[in-house]
Amino acid sequence: MTFTYTPFAGERDRVRFHIGDTNANAPIYQDSEIDALIDEMGSWQGAVIAALESLIARLSVPNFTADWLRIDHESARKGYERLISLKRDQFGLTVFSVEAVQVDRVDDDDFNEMETVPL
C-alpha cells in the first residue's frame, strides 16, 4: 500500500487532510485510490465528498456482538455524515434536488381526448 502525506503539498494531500487520513501507520486510502477519486470527481473537493461517502458505505454493515465485545458503526457513520455536510458547505457543493413535471395543455395540437373505457 502506497501512502504519502505532506500537508497541502498537492491535491491528494488536501483530500487526506480533509478526511483525516494522515496517519501513515493506519492509512484509509492508497495514493492511487485518492488520485482516481480526484480524476473521477474532477476536483479535490469533490474527491473529499466521494471519499467520505465511501467511508460511510464501508461502515454501513450490521453491528457485531460477541460475548462482551460490541462493535457499533452508528456513531462513526453519523460523524462522517456530519462531516460531509460541513465539507459541502465549506466547499460550496450544496446538493439540490430537482423533479421534472410534464404538463399537457388542452389547447395543444397534440392533445387527444381521453378515451372512455367501459367498466
Long-range contacts (C-beta under 8 A, 24 or more apart in sequence): 1-27, 1-30, 2-30, 2-31, 2-32, 3-27, 3-30, 3-31, 4-31, 11-38, 11-44, 11-47, 12-38, 12-44, 14-44, 14-48, 15-44, 15-47, 15-48, 15-51, 18-48, 18-87, 19-48, 19-51, 19-52, 19-55, 19-83, 21-51, 28-55, 45-87, 45-91, 45-93, 46-93, 48-87, 48-91, 49-84, 49-87, 49-88, 49-91, 49-93, 52-80, 52-83, 52-84, 52-87, 53-84, 55-80, 56-80, 56-81, 56-84
